Amino acid sequence: MAPRTELEEQLVRIWQSVLNHHQIGIQDNFFEVGGHSLRATTLMAKIIRS
């Protein structure tokens, strides 16, 4: 499912950069599309900085 708000768009872009995966939707599970604990840490750091 495509992002519906500006915040969702920002989060999808961050997920895409962390996971190096360009087909992310708002209902995707981070761990099912290639995430793991170290990438989750990177994800949180990027979210906090944005």
MOQUIKA-V11158 format. One record per residue. SS is DSSP state (@ for helix, = for strand, . for the rest). Layout:
ss=SS
ss=SS
//
This chain:
ss=.
ss=.
ss=.
ss=.
ss=.
ss=@
ss=@
ss=@
ss=@
ss=@
ss=@
ss=@
ss=@
ss=@
ss=@
ss=@
ss=@
ss=@
ss=@
ss=.
ss=.
ss=.
ss=.
ss=.
ss=.
ss=.
ss=.
ss=.
ss=.
ss=.
ss=.
ss=.
ss=.
ss=.
ss=.
ss=.
ss=@
ss=@
ss=@
ss=@
ss=@
ss=@
ss=@
ss=@
ss=@
ss=@
ss=@
ss=@
ss=@
ss=.
//
